[in-house]
Amino acid sequence: MQLEKFIINDIKPLHVDETIGDLQQLFNQLTYSHIPIKKEDVYIGCIPETDAHCFDSNKSITDCLYTAEGFFVRASTNWLDVLESFAQNNSNIMPVLDANNKYLGYYELNDIIGLFNDTPFFSEPGGILIVEKGIQDYSFSEISQIVESNNAKLLGAFISKIENDLVQITLKISNTSLNDVIQTFRRYSYNILAGYEDDSYIKSLKDRSKYLDKYLNI
């Protein structure tokens, strides 16, 4: 999935020679959690809003560079890794650099979450199944084989929890009765934690993703 069309350029990085007041004013005008900073046209990191409002507005950004967070993604980074980077850095803005470290612009969190909501995992009808097995004992090839052996299609799968050497995997399975699939998983020694024949679980995931977007934009 190509993300280049989602790169935004309406906000340029502030230069380290500008003042904290300039940075604070920009935060007051926007809803972003971070603002990119540059030095000699080179991106050096993002300063979070929570730190920016703690400093004297007359100071130079240079005096506060130790608070800058150096996260970014490449233009070639796939959308799942971009989404992960948003979560790891608790940010709703993500600077994008090319292969030569040139600043290209940034992604907004809600745009990337929108891509997630448009995937077949959310948009296609089907059932949700959550299974559990030892972290050394499961494989996605086996999971796919179990689903397809029951004339069903796997629309998506992700690891939703790892705890005490057990892994939980959330599956989206194309419209079919989950009962046969569940029984096959049990024969392969998977614990069945939950099964949903309708889209109520999908609605819950969407609501949570929207809540995350709103939370990070506060």
C-alpha positions as protocol buffer text, in pm:
chain_id: "A"
residue {
  index: 1
  type: MET
  ca { x: 0 y: 0 z: 0 }
}
residue {
  index: 2
  type: GLN
  ca { x: 150 y: 330 z: -115 }
}
residue {
  index: 3
  type: LEU
  ca { x: 150 y: 603 z: 150 }
}
residue {
  index: 4
  type: GLU
  ca { x: 323 y: 884 z: -40 }
}
residue {
  index: 5
  type: LYS
  ca { x: -10 y: 1049 z: -124 }
}
residue {
  index: 6
  type: PHE
  ca { x: -75 y: 1091 z: 249 }
}
residue {
  index: 7
  type: ILE
  ca { x: 240 y: 1297 z: 312 }
}
residue {
  index: 8
  type: ILE
  ca { x: 144 y: 1648 z: 427 }
}
residue {
  index: 9
  type: ASN
  ca { x: 365 y: 1954 z: 380 }
}
residue {
  index: 10
  type: ASP
  ca { x: 159 y: 2240 z: 521 }
}
residue {
  index: 11
  type: ILE
  ca { x: 375 y: 2266 z: 836 }
}
residue {
  index: 12
  type: LYS
  ca { x: 748 y: 2317 z: 793 }
}
residue {
  index: 13
  type: PRO
  ca { x: 990 y: 2221 z: 1072 }
}
residue {
  index: 14
  type: LEU
  ca { x: 1088 y: 2509 z: 1297 }
}
residue {
  index: 15
  type: HIS
  ca { x: 1454 y: 2606 z: 1297 }
}
residue {
  index: 16
  type: VAL
  ca { x: 1656 y: 2572 z: 1617 }
}
residue {
  index: 17
  type: ASP
  ca { x: 1725 y: 2948 z: 1607 }
}
residue {
  index: 18
  type: GLU
  ca { x: 1356 y: 3030 z: 1646 }
}
residue {
  index: 19
  type: THR
  ca { x: 1212 y: 3091 z: 1990 }
}
residue {
  index: 20
  type: ILE
  ca { x: 1015 y: 2873 z: 2224 }
}
residue {
  index: 21
  type: GLY
  ca { x: 741 y: 3136 z: 2188 }
}
residue {
  index: 22
  type: ASP
  ca { x: 719 y: 3055 z: 1816 }
}
residue {
  index: 23
  type: LEU
  ca { x: 690 y: 2688 z: 1904 }
}
residue {
  index: 24
  type: GLN
  ca { x: 422 y: 2753 z: 2167 }
}
residue {
  index: 25
  type: GLN
  ca { x: 223 y: 2969 z: 1927 }
}
residue {
  index: 26
  type: LEU
  ca { x: 228 y: 2692 z: 1666 }
}
residue {
  index: 27
  type: PHE
  ca { x: 103 y: 2439 z: 1921 }
}
residue {
  index: 28
  type: ASN
  ca { x: -178 y: 2678 z: 2018 }
}
residue {
  index: 29
  type: GLN
  ca { x: -288 y: 2690 z: 1655 }
}
residue {
  index: 30
  type: LEU
  ca { x: -274 y: 2315 z: 1595 }
}
residue {
  index: 31
  type: THR
  ca { x: -384 y: 1989 z: 1756 }
}
residue {
  index: 32
  type: TYR
  ca { x: -55 y: 1804 z: 1710 }
}
residue {
  index: 33
  type: SER
  ca { x: 129 y: 1635 z: 1994 }
}
residue {
  index: 34
  type: HIS
  ca { x: 473 y: 1721 z: 1849 }
}
residue {
  index: 35
  type: ILE
  ca { x: 634 y: 1974 z: 1614 }
}
residue {
  index: 36
  type: PRO
  ca { x: 934 y: 1883 z: 1391 }
}
residue {
  index: 37
  type: ILE
  ca { x: 1260 y: 2076 z: 1441 }
}
residue {
  index: 38
  type: LYS
  ca { x: 1544 y: 2127 z: 1194 }
}
residue {
  index: 39
  type: LYS
  ca { x: 1900 y: 2255 z: 1198 }
}
residue {
  index: 40
  type: GLU
  ca { x: 2070 y: 2365 z: 876 }
}
residue {
  index: 41
  type: ASP
  ca { x: 1776 y: 2214 z: 684 }
}
residue {
  index: 42
  type: VAL
  ca { x: 1834 y: 1876 z: 851 }
}
residue {
  index: 43
  type: TYR
  ca { x: 1557 y: 1718 z: 1058 }
}
residue {
  index: 44
  type: ILE
  ca { x: 1680 y: 1654 z: 1412 }
}
residue {
  index: 45
  type: GLY
  ca { x: 1366 y: 1551 z: 1600 }
}
residue {
  index: 46
  type: CYS
  ca { x: 1028 y: 1653 z: 1737 }
}
residue {
  index: 47
  type: ILE
  ca { x: 959 y: 1853 z: 2051 }
}
residue {
  index: 48
  type: PRO
  ca { x: 644 y: 1742 z: 2240 }
}
residue {
  index: 49
  type: GLU
  ca { x: 380 y: 1996 z: 2333 }
}
residue {
  index: 50
  type: THR
  ca { x: 395 y: 1898 z: 2700 }
}
residue {
  index: 51
  type: ASP
  ca { x: 760 y: 2009 z: 2714 }
}
residue {
  index: 52
  type: ALA
  ca { x: 724 y: 2318 z: 2498 }
}
residue {
  index: 53
  type: HIS
  ca { x: 487 y: 2487 z: 2742 }
}
residue {
  index: 54
  type: CYS
  ca { x: 729 y: 2433 z: 3031 }
}
residue {
  index: 55
  type: PHE
  ca { x: 995 y: 2668 z: 2895 }
}
residue {
  index: 56
  type: ASP
  ca { x: 1038 y: 3045 z: 2888 }
}
residue {
  index: 57
  type: SER
  ca { x: 892 y: 3171 z: 2561 }
}
residue {
  index: 58
  type: ASN
  ca { x: 1193 y: 3402 z: 2510 }
}
residue {
  index: 59
  type: LYS
  ca { x: 1440 y: 3116 z: 2503 }
}
residue {
  index: 60
  type: SER
  ca { x: 1577 y: 2974 z: 2182 }
}
residue {
  index: 61
  type: ILE
  ca { x: 1470 y: 2626 z: 2073 }
}
residue {
  index: 62
  type: THR
  ca { x: 1842 y: 2542 z: 2082 }
}
residue {
  index: 63
  type: ASP
  ca { x: 1831 y: 2570 z: 2462 }
}
residue {
  index: 64
  type: CYS
  ca { x: 1567 y: 2298 z: 2480 }
}
residue {
  index: 65
  type: LEU
  ca { x: 1686 y: 2052 z: 2219 }
}
residue {
  index: 66
  type: TYR
  ca { x: 1750 y: 1788 z: 2483 }
}
residue {
  index: 67
  type: THR
  ca { x: 1373 y: 1732 z: 2492 }
}
residue {
  index: 68
  type: ALA
  ca { x: 1357 y: 1656 z: 2118 }
}
residue {
  index: 69
  type: GLU
  ca { x: 1249 y: 1304 z: 2026 }
}
residue {
  index: 70
  type: GLY
  ca { x: 1417 y: 1170 z: 1714 }
}
residue {
  index: 71
  type: PHE
  ca { x: 1144 y: 945 z: 1575 }
}
residue {
  index: 72
  type: PHE
  ca { x: 1058 y: 930 z: 1205 }
}
residue {
  index: 73
  type: VAL
  ca { x: 967 y: 686 z: 929 }
}
residue {
  index: 74
  type: ARG
  ca { x: 1088 y: 650 z: 571 }
}
residue {
  index: 75
  type: ALA
  ca { x: 876 y: 713 z: 266 }
}
residue {
  index: 76
  type: SER
  ca { x: 918 y: 342 z: 194 }
}
residue {
  index: 77
  type: THR
  ca { x: 800 y: 227 z: 539 }
}
residue {
  index: 78
  type: ASN
  ca { x: 487 y: 11 z: 516 }
}
residue {
  index: 79
  type: TRP
  ca { x: 168 y: 134 z: 681 }
}
residue {
  index: 80
  type: LEU
  ca { x: 165 y: -124 z: 961 }
}
residue {
  index: 81
  type: ASP
  ca { x: 514 y: -16 z: 1072 }
}
residue {
  index: 82
  type: VAL
  ca { x: 404 y: 347 z: 1046 }
}
residue {
  index: 83
  type: LEU
  ca { x: 106 y: 274 z: 1269 }
}
residue {
  index: 84
  type: GLU
  ca { x: 335 y: 96 z: 1516 }
}
residue {
  index: 85
  type: SER
  ca { x: 568 y: 396 z: 1523 }
}
residue {
  index: 86
  type: PHE
  ca { x: 275 y: 624 z: 1609 }
}
residue {
  index: 87
  type: ALA
  ca { x: 186 y: 399 z: 1902 }
}
residue {
  index: 88
  type: GLN
  ca { x: 544 y: 360 z: 2028 }
}
residue {
  index: 89
  type: ASN
  ca { x: 602 y: 735 z: 2031 }
}
residue {
  index: 90
  type: ASN
  ca { x: 259 y: 840 z: 2159 }
}
residue {
  index: 91
  type: SER
  ca { x: 232 y: 1089 z: 1876 }
}
residue {
  index: 92
  type: ASN
  ca { x: -33 y: 1196 z: 1627 }
}
residue {
  index: 93
  type: ILE
  ca { x: 222 y: 1334 z: 1379 }
}
residue {
  index: 94
  type: MET
  ca { x: 498 y: 1131 z: 1213 }
}
residue {
  index: 95
  type: PRO
  ca { x: 786 y: 1294 z: 1018 }
}
residue {
  index: 96
  type: VAL
  ca { x: 873 y: 1126 z: 689 }
}
residue {
  index: 97
  type: LEU
  ca { x: 1229 y: 1117 z: 553 }
}
residue {
  index: 98
  type: ASP
  ca { x: 1361 y: 985 z: 224 }
}
residue {
  index: 99
  type: ALA
  ca { x: 1655 y: 746 z: 184 }
}
residue {
  index: 100
  type: ASN
  ca { x: 1895 y: 1043 z: 206 }
}
residue {
  index: 101
  type: ASN
  ca { x: 1738 y: 1171 z: 530 }
}
residue {
  index: 102
  type: LYS
  ca { x: 1570 y: 1463 z: 355 }
}
residue {
  index: 103
  type: TYR
  ca { x: 1254 y: 1579 z: 531 }
}
residue {
  index: 104
  type: LEU
  ca { x: 954 y: 1519 z: 302 }
}
residue {
  index: 105
  type: GLY
  ca { x: 664 y: 1608 z: 532 }
}
residue {
  index: 106
  type: TYR
  ca { x: 461 y: 1414 z: 783 }
}
residue {
  index: 107
  type: TYR
  ca { x: 174 y: 1169 z: 828 }
}
residue {
  index: 108
  type: GLU
  ca { x: -131 y: 1233 z: 1044 }
}
residue {
  index: 109
  type: LEU
  ca { x: -245 y: 953 z: 1271 }
}
residue {
  index: 110
  type: ASN
  ca { x: -609 y: 966 z: 1162 }
}
residue {
  index: 111
  type: ASP
  ca { x: -508 y: 912 z: 797 }
}
residue {
  index: 112
  type: ILE
  ca { x: -314 y: 597 z: 883 }
}
residue {
  index: 113
  type: ILE
  ca { x: -590 y: 464 z: 1111 }
}
residue {
  index: 114
  type: GLY
  ca { x: -830 y: 528 z: 823 }
}
residue {
  index: 115
  type: LEU
  ca { x: -624 y: 293 z: 608 }
}
residue {
  index: 116
  type: PHE
  ca { x: -645 y: 29 z: 880 }
}
residue {
  index: 117
  type: ASN
  ca { x: -1023 y: 62 z: 897 }
}
residue {
  index: 118
  type: ASP
  ca { x: -1047 y: 20 z: 519 }
}
residue {
  index: 119
  type: THR
  ca { x: -865 y: -317 z: 516 }
}
residue {
  index: 120
  type: PRO
  ca { x: -1064 y: -640 z: 462 }
}
residue {
  index: 121
  type: PHE
  ca { x: -1015 y: -718 z: 831 }
}
residue {
  index: 122
  type: PHE
  ca { x: -1266 y: -444 z: 907 }
}
residue {
  index: 123
  type: SER
  ca { x: -1461 y: -394 z: 586 }
}
residue {
  index: 124
  type: GLU
  ca { x: -1540 y: -751 z: 479 }
}
residue {
  index: 125
  type: PRO
  ca { x: -1820 y: -951 z: 648 }
}
residue {
  index: 126
  type: GLY
  ca { x: -1713 y: -1242 z: 862 }
}
residue {
  index: 127
  type: GLY
  ca { x: -1659 y: -1378 z: 1209 }
}
residue {
  index: 128
  type: ILE
  ca { x: -1396 y: -1308 z: 1471 }
}
residue {
  index: 129
  type: LEU
  ca { x: -1214 y: -1587 z: 1653 }
}
residue {
  index: 130
  type: ILE
  ca { x: -957 y: -1546 z: 1931 }
}
residue {
  index: 131
  type: VAL
  ca { x: -735 y: -1848 z: 1994 }
}
residue {
  index: 132
  type: GLU
  ca { x: -449 y: -1917 z: 2234 }
}
residue {
  index: 133
  type: LYS
  ca { x: -152 y: -2151 z: 2229 }
}
residue {
  index: 134
  type: GLY
  ca { x: 204 y: -2180 z: 2360 }
}
residue {
  index: 135
  type: ILE
  ca { x: 435 y: -1925 z: 2203 }
}
residue {
  index: 136
  type: GLN
  ca { x: 664 y: -2203 z: 2079 }
}
residue {
  index: 137
  type: ASP
  ca { x: 380 y: -2420 z: 1951 }
}
residue {
  index: 138
  type: TYR
  ca { x: 176 y: -2206 z: 1714 }
}
residue {
  index: 139
  type: SER
  ca { x: 243 y: -2104 z: 1355 }
}
residue {
  index: 140
  type: PHE
  ca { x: 53 y: -1883 z: 1116 }
}
residue {
  index: 141
  type: SER
  ca { x: 90 y: -2145 z: 842 }
}
residue {
  index: 142
  type: GLU
  ca { x: -89 y: -2396 z: 1066 }
}
residue {
  index: 143
  type: ILE
  ca { x: -359 y: -2142 z: 1154 }
}
residue {
  index: 144
  type: SER
  ca { x: -419 y: -2067 z: 787 }
}
residue {
  index: 145
  type: GLN
  ca { x: -433 y: -2438 z: 707 }
}
residue {
  index: 146
  type: ILE
  ca { x: -692 y: -2498 z: 982 }
}
residue {
  index: 147
  type: VAL
  ca { x: -915 y: -2219 z: 854 }
}
residue {
  index: 148
  type: GLU
  ca { x: -890 y: -2318 z: 488 }
}
residue {
  index: 149
  type: SER
  ca { x: -944 y: -2688 z: 561 }
}
residue {
  index: 150
  type: ASN
  ca { x: -1297 y: -2586 z: 663 }
}
residue {
  index: 151
  type: ASN
  ca { x: -1364 y: -2410 z: 330 }
}
residue {
  index: 152
  type: ALA
  ca { x: -1320 y: -2069 z: 492 }
}
residue {
  index: 153
  type: LYS
  ca { x: -1087 y: -1781 z: 409 }
}
residue {
  index: 154
  type: LEU
  ca { x: -859 y: -1597 z: 649 }
}
residue {
  index: 155
  type: LEU
  ca { x: -917 y: -1223 z: 604 }
}
residue {
  index: 156
  type: GLY
  ca { x: -665 y: -1115 z: 865 }
}
residue {
  index: 157
  type: ALA
  ca { x: -479 y: -1219 z: 1178 }
}
residue {
  index: 158
  type: PHE
  ca { x: -267 y: -1048 z: 1440 }
}
residue {
  index: 159
  type: ILE
  ca { x: -110 y: -1129 z: 1775 }
}
residue {
  index: 160
  type: SER
  ca { x: -326 y: -948 z: 2028 }
}
residue {
  index: 161
  type: LYS
  ca { x: -149 y: -1057 z: 2348 }
}
residue {
  index: 162
  type: ILE
  ca { x: 160 y: -1239 z: 2475 }
}
residue {
  index: 163
  type: GLU
  ca { x: 173 y: -1339 z: 2839 }
}
residue {
  index: 164
  type: ASN
  ca { x: 335 y: -1622 z: 3040 }
}
residue {
  index: 165
  type: ASP
  ca { x: 463 y: -1800 z: 2727 }
}
residue {
  index: 166
  type: LEU
  ca { x: 113 y: -1800 z: 2577 }
}
residue {
  index: 167
  type: VAL
  ca { x: 17 y: -1610 z: 2265 }
}
residue {
  index: 168
  type: GLN
  ca { x: -332 y: -1492 z: 2176 }
}
residue {
  index: 169
  type: ILE
  ca { x: -417 y: -1452 z: 1808 }
}
residue {
  index: 170
  type: THR
  ca { x: -720 y: -1265 z: 1677 }
}
residue {
  index: 171
  type: LEU
  ca { x: -853 y: -1395 z: 1344 }
}
residue {
  index: 172
  type: LYS
  ca { x: -1105 y: -1255 z: 1096 }
}
residue {
  index: 173
  type: ILE
  ca { x: -1265 y: -1538 z: 900 }
}
residue {
  index: 174
  type: SER
  ca { x: -1488 y: -1502 z: 594 }
}
residue {
  index: 175
  type: ASN
  ca { x: -1860 y: -1559 z: 632 }
}
residue {
  index: 176
  type: THR
  ca { x: -1902 y: -1917 z: 744 }
}
residue {
  index: 177
  type: SER
  ca { x: -2011 y: -2103 z: 1051 }
}
residue {
  index: 178
  type: LEU
  ca { x: -1731 y: -2078 z: 1304 }
}
residue {
  index: 179
  type: ASN
  ca { x: -1830 y: -2399 z: 1479 }
}
residue {
  index: 180
  type: ASP
  ca { x: -1638 y: -2633 z: 1246 }
}
residue {
  index: 181
  type: VAL
  ca { x: -1335 y: -2404 z: 1252 }
}
residue {
  index: 182
  type: ILE
  ca { x: -1345 y: -2388 z: 1632 }
}
residue {
  index: 183
  type: GLN
  ca { x: -1362 y: -2767 z: 1663 }
}
residue {
  index: 184
  type: THR
  ca { x: -1061 y: -2806 z: 1433 }
}
residue {
  index: 185
  type: PHE
  ca { x: -860 y: -2556 z: 1634 }
}
residue {
  index: 186
  type: ARG
  ca { x: -940 y: -2756 z: 1947 }
}
residue {
  index: 187
  type: ARG
  ca { x: -815 y: -3075 z: 1782 }
}
residue {
  index: 188
  type: TYR
  ca { x: -488 y: -2892 z: 1721 }
}
residue {
  index: 189
  type: SER
  ca { x: -469 y: -2803 z: 2093 }
}
residue {
  index: 190
  type: TYR
  ca { x: -563 y: -2435 z: 2060 }
}
residue {
  index: 191
  type: ASN
  ca { x: -763 y: -2282 z: 2342 }
}
residue {
  index: 192
  type: ILE
  ca { x: -1069 y: -2094 z: 2215 }
}
residue {
  index: 193
  type: LEU
  ca { x: -1102 y: -1767 z: 2404 }
}
residue {
  index: 194
  type: ALA
  ca { x: -1384 y: -1607 z: 2206 }
}
residue {
  index: 195
  type: GLY
  ca { x: -1584 y: -1645 z: 1888 }
}
residue {
  index: 196
  type: TYR
  ca { x: -1810 y: -1386 z: 1730 }
}
residue {
  index: 197
  type: GLU
  ca { x: -2036 y: -1472 z: 1437 }
}
residue {
  index: 198
  type: ASP
  ca { x: -2132 y: -1109 z: 1375 }
}
residue {
  index: 199
  type: ASP
  ca { x: -1944 y: -782 z: 1343 }
}
residue {
  index: 200
  type: SER
  ca { x: -1989 y: -657 z: 1701 }
}
residue {
  index: 201
  type: TYR
  ca { x: -1622 y: -718 z: 1777 }
}
residue {
  index: 202
  type: ILE
  ca { x: -1518 y: -530 z: 1464 }
}
residue {
  index: 203
  type: LYS
  ca { x: -1736 y: -236 z: 1572 }
}
residue {
  index: 204
  type: SER
  ca { x: -1562 y: -240 z: 1910 }
}
residue {
  index: 205
  type: LEU
  ca { x: -1217 y: -233 z: 1746 }
}
residue {
  index: 206
  type: LYS
  ca { x: -1319 y: 55 z: 1524 }
}
residue {
  index: 207
  type: ASP
  ca { x: -1456 y: 247 z: 1821 }
}
residue {
  index: 208
  type: ARG
  ca { x: -1129 y: 192 z: 2007 }
}
residue {
  index: 209
  type: SER
  ca { x: -922 y: 310 z: 1711 }
}
residue {
  index: 210
  type: LYS
  ca { x: -1134 y: 626 z: 1690 }
}
residue {
  index: 211
  type: TYR
  ca { x: -1093 y: 678 z: 2064 }
}
residue {
  index: 212
  type: LEU
  ca { x: -714 y: 641 z: 2028 }
}
residue {
  index: 213
  type: ASP
  ca { x: -717 y: 902 z: 1752 }
}
residue {
  index: 214
  type: LYS
  ca { x: -922 y: 1144 z: 1966 }
}
residue {
  index: 215
  type: TYR
  ca { x: -702 y: 1080 z: 2271 }
}
residue {
  index: 216
  type: LEU
  ca { x: -380 y: 1157 z: 2085 }
}
residue {
  index: 217
  type: ASN
  ca { x: -535 y: 1473 z: 1941 }
}
residue {
  index: 218
  type: ILE
  ca { x: -630 y: 1617 z: 2281 }
}
